[in-house]
Amino acid sequence: MSWRGPFWRWHHLVSLLLLMSVLTTVTGCWDQVPFPERAPALVITLAPATPAGMFQWTFYFPNPTVTVSSLSQISTSQQTYAVRVDSPTFAAAYSSAQQRLARDLFLGQLEVIILSTKIPASEVATLTNAYNTNGQVPKTAYMVAAQGQLGRLVVVSPQETIPVLYLTRLFDCHRCQPSDLSQFQWQVWDAFESPGISPVMPDVGGPDRVAEIAVYPLKGPPTIWTTKATTGWAYLLSRVHKETVSVREKSGMVAVTRLHDTTQLAVSLVDGRLQVTGAVHAYGGLAQWPPLTTLTANFLHHVEEQVSAHIAADIGQAIVTANQTHEDPFGYGRQWLLAHPTNLALDTPEYWTHVPITIHLTVTTTITVSGVET
Amino acid sequence: MKGLVEPISANQYMMVLFVSLIVGDVYIWPQFLTEHAGPDSLLVIAAATVLAAALMGVQAWWTMHARQPSLFAAFSDTWGHTAAVGLTSITLLLGLGLDSVLLALYSDMLQVFYYPETPRWATMALMVATAGWLAARTVSGVARNTQIWLPPALITFIAVVLASYVNVSQVSAVIPRGSIPPWDFMQATGATWFLFATAGLPASLLPHVRGVTTRRAVGMTIAVVATQGIILAMLLSLTVGTLGIVPTAKIEWPIVYVFSLVVLPTFFLRGVGLFIILSWTTVAVLFGATHFQNVLLNLGALSRPRRTLWATLLGGLLLIGAHEIGSVEAARELLFHVVTPLNFIWMLLVMPLTAAVSLLRRKPKVGKVAAPPPD
């Protein structure tokens, strides 16, 4: 372009104005609400209410009066404030809660959704779906199930400062816990939508006790699995990161830590039974053994066998529980369905709840000695 | 076309062509595809890529063979002036129809995920205005802008895609089982065509590429289509591997949804998927600019004010089209059942036939040495 004539021409001015207006409008300031004018919910708890079909929704917000310096002086009950509404749907709960709030109710910072175990699976499926269809709410909020008073779980532990909740920090660290039981909202939604898998959520027994899972059958309330069955489930899905097993040897107690595992499993459908075959291989480190024992290959081999038997027992417990409750939190039905897409007749959730699972596994363990002693 | 048009480099050609294809990648195609092709979606993507590479390769070959400055001129060379007017208008109009559907869908996506309170026409108008402003520049102007903006956008995109692979847990959902009936297979392949539709952009652009041989032109065009195919395969395996087949078919924007699931707790931003929207809107604007310019190049040598006028007119048409479509359901219906199949059938009929006729009617030009035979 040549620069003949005056430096500023009218079309330069027009393009400049156009550019300025584009730059200012493209930021989407229509949707911006300053953060002090927002009420960011951190937790939603959901419990059944009367009459049937109603739910009690409680939205928990960080208390804006709490500053970092005053955190150590206030009780846990003051760190959050709650808004409680009764409503049959997610959308209506949002509006009712908004009516109680002076600020804009904002769910973009939601971290945890706590569901009462009294809510049956079909209702949970509907509510999860309603939550999932909203494009603005985070699908990466954690979902947990709990019994009793749900509000007692919304604590900011002394280890954290608001707005970080104990449960969020716990689940965010995927490899810190012996087994990772965390479930994002999208994973729960995904399980509800897929045939051949039962949705799972960690069951929170107390403010700082998460060691069991709640598994949702096709109908009715969830079943809480025992810690042993939960560990077995975690082994089968390779969710174990640093489990510890203690076994008794002739000379005394032996402990194996940092156990994690890999699985190679094949699923087939034989005579209306899901048959799972394959191998689970665990790796761990020897952490404790009787003082007068010399570590020999033979000794280690014996410990490995005992640990394998322990893991196999956990897995067996998980399979037994699954068959008793007609649940499949492992997703073996789904795995089989994906491999056999033409069997559309089996593509119904109802079919998979009555298919028993049999499992033929080889469990092996490799134990290493990595401490300063031998 | 001389004077106004400064030639572009071979790399710039590839980038512009790529940007004219890529914007559809974040769209709703995995939903439609998994709904219709189930576990065999990867096969459909492979077939569509091969078909697109063949058709676009033929187009590139024909452009180099005809040695004309635009799609319209090349059509005139092969079919005569009157037929060329019809052929070019239909090609460009079909392309514009597709663009307005894509624009409507993109603004809907922005509203669903990011700007709930912003009216859809506002985002659309802004994007079209920026695209038109760019398109009124020279070919090299658009090419240089693409050269600046595409690499950072693509790098962000690939980074988020790779970060999203953490969530893949259903690998068996991605493996093709070969169980899809042939008719469904063909339908699904046709419905993915909007990911490869350029409305004759290679024919309009190749004459402006510096020192390019026929072999190079065909090679570059096919390479761009293949890259698009690879990215589509990556996105499909990511989406279906994360969500599984049945849930993928239930989500309207599966890819954007999957991007929103990336969590990096150690990072100061929880949702890194947000970066996608920054980079992708840039790509969408460039996409619009290349498509506008495709039309402008076929209108002959125009002065700058006239190009601005035409770009404004085209942008207005596009906006009216996108606005008239209304709901996202209507847009989806149009995309998969009307606009894409029409574009697909049109290209499938016209391109091979044109290339064949051009090959048969080839005669040495008066006053020139006969052109060397095509490679």
HADDOCK unambig.tbl for C-alpha pairs under 7 A between the chains (distance, minus, plus):
assign (segid A and resid 22 and name CA) (segid B and resid 126 and name CA) 6.42 0.50 0.50
assign (segid A and resid 26 and name CA) (segid B and resid 126 and name CA) 6.86 0.50 0.50
assign (segid A and resid 28 and name CA) (segid B and resid 115 and name CA) 6.87 0.50 0.50
assign (segid A and resid 30 and name CA) (segid B and resid 117 and name CA) 6.32 0.50 0.50
assign (segid A and resid 30 and name CA) (segid B and resid 118 and name CA) 5.78 0.50 0.50
assign (segid A and resid 31 and name CA) (segid B and resid 115 and name CA) 5.91 0.50 0.50
assign (segid A and resid 31 and name CA) (segid B and resid 116 and name CA) 6.90 0.50 0.50
assign (segid A and resid 31 and name CA) (segid B and resid 117 and name CA) 5.51 0.50 0.50
assign (segid A and resid 31 and name CA) (segid B and resid 118 and name CA) 6.51 0.50 0.50
assign (segid A and resid 135 and name CA) (segid B and resid 112 and name CA) 5.34 0.50 0.50
assign (segid A and resid 135 and name CA) (segid B and resid 113 and name CA) 4.78 0.50 0.50
assign (segid A and resid 136 and name CA) (segid B and resid 113 and name CA) 5.40 0.50 0.50
assign (segid A and resid 136 and name CA) (segid B and resid 114 and name CA) 6.88 0.50 0.50
assign (segid A and resid 139 and name CA) (segid B and resid 261 and name CA) 6.48 0.50 0.50
assign (segid A and resid 140 and name CA) (segid B and resid 261 and name CA) 5.93 0.50 0.50
assign (segid A and resid 172 and name CA) (segid B and resid 265 and name CA) 6.60 0.50 0.50
assign (segid A and resid 190 and name CA) (segid B and resid 243 and name CA) 6.25 0.50 0.50
assign (segid A and resid 190 and name CA) (segid B and resid 247 and name CA) 6.12 0.50 0.50
assign (segid A and resid 193 and name CA) (segid B and resid 246 and name CA) 6.91 0.50 0.50
assign (segid A and resid 193 and name CA) (segid B and resid 247 and name CA) 5.72 0.50 0.50
assign (segid A and resid 194 and name CA) (segid B and resid 246 and name CA) 5.94 0.50 0.50
assign (segid A and resid 194 and name CA) (segid B and resid 247 and name CA) 6.38 0.50 0.50
assign (segid A and resid 338 and name CA) (segid B and resid 172 and name CA) 6.23 0.50 0.50
assign (segid A and resid 338 and name CA) (segid B and resid 173 and name CA) 5.45 0.50 0.50
assign (segid A and resid 339 and name CA) (segid B and resid 172 and name CA) 6.58 0.50 0.50
assign (segid A and resid 342 and name CA) (segid B and resid 179 and name CA) 6.69 0.50 0.50
